[in-house]
Each structure stands twice: as structure tokens, then as C-alpha cells.
Amino acid sequence: MSHKSEGILAIWNDVRPGQEAAFDAWFQSEHLLERLGVPGFKFVRRHEALVGAPKYFNFYIVDNPDVLKSKPYLERLDNPTPMTKKIMSEAFINMNRTVCHRTPRRGSFSGSYAVTLRFNDAPDMGKLTALADELAKDTKIAGVELWNAVDSANAVVSEEEKLRGGDKKIKSCLVVDTLRKAEAETLVDRLSKQFADAEVGLYAVLCERGGGLGA
């Protein structure tokens, strides 16, 4: 299956001390299902950091990036629930949120661990694509994909973002799923040395819901 037209909403964030329980309760009882109820949202996966920061990483797969500027989605962003207002203003810190194009996934499986290689400036895509192709041949790797930011120059700041105090954005991200923690740790060490200008994180999968990552 081709994913050339699919979109990704990629989010990394920290949570203020003392707000972790409220953040989890909101995410699991309200937020994930609310977002998956928006037309065009297909899949969500949530993670927690073992190495690197921010502490939390989650992403949504959508039919295409235009879903993330559709009327139903923007209405959610500008009309947050009471619980969302509280969490956005009191729990979220260090928010990094980017709408991306999703390149075709290399590999057919979802792993237990995810390594993210985030670029704040445009990377060498030829080098990054070659790396993705190389990693996908390793049987210890469950899947590899690249996300490239959609131009957000004319994006309107939503009510939710205002509550958070503003969001950072990435240019691109390499996401690698591994079967085991040791393999992910080895990859983190390699990527940290190979890409000194990028931010590397190792995340354990907490939960997922929807139609799956695909291949």
C-alpha cells in the first residue's frame, strides 16, 4: 500500500511536575478517542521516553495533510473541552507539534520501541533516504519511515496552541521501530554520532489504536 498522500501529526511534549496523572487520564479517557472521531484520522500511537527528550511522543496518521486544516478538525482545536483547556494550560510544556507528509513505510510491522531522529533544519534527504533503506534491510528493525514538514507559513494559531503558549516545529524526522530495547539503544548511539545536528530520542510504545501503520 502506498502512503505518499498520507499525513502525520507529530507531537513531542513534556508535562509539568505533578500533572502526569491528570495528563494520562485526559489522554486515555478523552483525547485519543476525540481525535480519532475526526473524519480522516486513521491511527494514533503514544510513547514515553527512555532516552532523550521531551518525555512524551505521539503521532496520528491521517488520510492526507489537508485533514489537519479541515473544518471538523479546526473546530475541535478552537473549541476545546473543559478538560482539554485545563490540561493544555496547566500540564503541557515544551510542545513540539508539526504537520508532515508521510513517505512510504519500509517494513510491515510495528515495533515495541521507536527511535526518533528530529531535524530542526532541513536535512540532506538523499543521505536520510539511503539510511532508511539500509535500516529497513535489518531483520531487527520492524519498520522505518520519513516525515517531512508541511509548509505552515500561513497557519492560524488555534485556541489550543494559545493555551499551551505556542509550539515548536521540526523540518523532518526519521522514525525507526525496533523489536527490542537493546537494538534501539545501539541505534540511538549510532545516530547521535552520525547526526550531531539532530535530536535523537528512544521511546517505548505505550498504546495504539486505529487501522495500523501499514506497509
GIDA-V693663 format. One record per helix or strand of 2 or more residues. SS is the DSSP state (h for helix, s for strand). FROM is the first residue (numbers start at 1). LEN is the number of residues. If there is no record, write none. Layout:
ss=SS from=FROM len=LEN
ss=SS from=FROM len=LEN
This chain:
ss=s from=7 len=9
ss=h from=20 len=17
ss=s from=41 len=11
ss=s from=56 len=7
ss=h from=65 len=5
ss=h from=71 len=8
ss=h from=82 len=9
ss=s from=92 len=11
ss=s from=113 len=7
ss=h from=125 len=12
ss=s from=141 len=9
ss=h from=159 len=6
ss=s from=172 len=7
ss=h from=181 len=14
ss=s from=199 len=12
